[in-house]
Amino acid sequence: MLTPPPLPPEMEDESACGAVRLLLKPSRSSIPRVVLVVDRSYSMNQHEDRWSPVVNTLRAVTNALNDSVHFGLALFPFPLPMNTPPDTLACAPAAMNVEPGPNTAGEIGQWLTDSTPHPGLGTPTYSALSAAGAYLAQNPTGNDYIILATDGGPGCNYDLDIFSCTCLNHA
């Protein structure tokens, strides 16, 4: 274990921070788990194509690191059948589409191909980040990461105070 440098005099009292020791770099043998949380709301394609550059970049990264990183995917809103009522479809809570694991680049690429943005889809960023965080928290490795790919702010927070804030989907 590395010995940290001495504390500055103002922090010498351990009661201020407790006996905290941080390992900032995972061990070389630890395989990173990365959950890609990807916005597929309509604004990703509405006035400008933001979807294609995100998809192309994520494909390149997952393919290049497929053997050394366990990638997962959480698309938001979660892809539901097209006959789902529009209000449900717009802000469908996110869930894991692909669990982090070895050699998931192909499966992630397929989800990105099959789940393109289309009119009526909102931006449930909170539920997407919550789903990814909850998944990683079930069995933390100390080498877990979430990468968020979005073009804007959340628009599906049903817990907002409607008198001080308005959801983008007018819920």
C-alpha positions, 0 to 999 in steps of 0.5 A: 500500500502506498503511504500518502504524503503528510497532511498539511498542518490544518488537516493533521487532526484526523477527526476532520476527515477520519482515517481516509485512504484513497487508492486513485488508480485501480490495479493493473489486473482490474478490468474497467466496467463502463456503462454507456448511457446514451440519449436517443431523444428526438432532439438528437436528430431533430434539427441537426444530426447528433446521433450519427457522430455519437453512434460512430464514436461509440462504435469505434471506442467499443470496438477498439477496447472490446478486449480490455474493457467491459462495456454496457449500454443504457439507452434512454428513453428505453426502447419500447414497442412502437405500439406503446402509447405515446406518453409512455414511450416519450419518457420510458424509464431507462434500463440496461440494454446490454450488461457490462461484460466481455466482448459486447461491442457487437451487441451495443452496435446492434442496439444503437443501429436498431434504436434510433431517435424518432419524434415523440421521444423525451429525455429521461436522463435521471432514470438512465443515470439511476439505472446505470448507477444501480446496476454498478452499485450491485457489485462495485469493482472500484473500476466502474464508470458511466459515460453520458452521451446527450445533447441537452438537459433532462426533460422527463423528471416527474418529481419536479415542482410544476409551479417552478419548473416545466418538463420539456414533454409537458408532463 
